[in-house]
Amino acid sequence: MSGAPESGPAALEAAGARLKAAGLRITRPRMAILSELIRRRAPASIEQIHRAIRSGACDLVTVYRCMEAFEGIALVRRALSRGGTWLYAIDLGGRPRYHVVCRKTGRVDEVDAESAAAVHQALQAAEEKLRARGYTATGHFAEFFGTAPGDQA
């Protein structure tokens, strides 16, 4: 898991390679969406991604379709749901990432690497047990909420 690029041109190149390996074409809209996902440190909604992409790169429907395709090949994952909106994060196979949302401000912070690894290991074990029971195409997402330090007043 370690060693996967997490940002920059190497990450975009790795994402493009994943598209090719899955039989998906590398298009300008797909690369614009992937660039935006890689640039972000926190999960984003489809609408946020669309707004952040250079004007004219692609329309909102294209972003929805691409995100569905990316999720289908495990290039993105649904990170958490806030207010009924799915948020997405790039998944290049690097270290597992989980986020915590401040209940007061809505700010999203990343969980520390050691805790994220422990959560990921526990969830992977649960998925393995589900597969042993016959479930296929298993997956997970975890949500953490709390009031951030300094926001408790």
Rosetta blueprint (number, residue, H / E / L):
1 M L
2 S L
3 G L
4 A L
5 P L
6 E L
7 S L
8 G H
9 P H
10 A H
11 A H
12 L H
13 E H
14 A H
15 A H
16 G H
17 A H
18 R H
19 L H
20 K H
21 A H
22 A L
23 G L
24 L L
25 R L
26 I L
27 T L
28 R H
29 P H
30 R H
31 M H
32 A H
33 I H
34 L H
35 S H
36 E H
37 L H
38 I H
39 R H
40 R L
41 R L
42 A L
43 P L
44 A E
45 S L
46 I H
47 E H
48 Q H
49 I H
50 H H
51 R H
52 A H
53 I L
54 R L
55 S L
56 G L
57 A L
58 C L
59 D L
60 L H
61 V H
62 T H
63 V H
64 Y H
65 R H
66 C H
67 M H
68 E H
69 A H
70 F H
71 E H
72 G H
73 I L
74 A L
75 L L
76 V E
77 R E
78 R E
79 A E
80 L E
81 S E
82 R E
83 G L
84 G L
85 T E
86 W E
87 L E
88 Y E
89 A E
90 I E
91 D L
92 L L
93 G L
94 G L
95 R L
96 P L
97 R L
98 Y L
99 H E
100 V E
101 V E
102 C E
103 R L
104 K L
105 T L
106 G L
107 R L
108 V E
109 D E
110 E E
111 V L
112 D L
113 A H
114 E H
115 S H
116 A H
117 A H
118 A H
119 V H
120 H H
121 Q H
122 A H
123 L H
124 Q H
125 A H
126 A H
127 E H
128 E H
129 K H
130 L H
131 R H
132 A H
133 R L
134 G L
135 Y L
136 T L
137 A L
138 T L
139 G L
140 H L
141 F L
142 A L
143 E L
144 F E
145 F E
146 G E
147 T L
148 A L
149 P L
150 G L
151 D L
152 Q L
153 A L
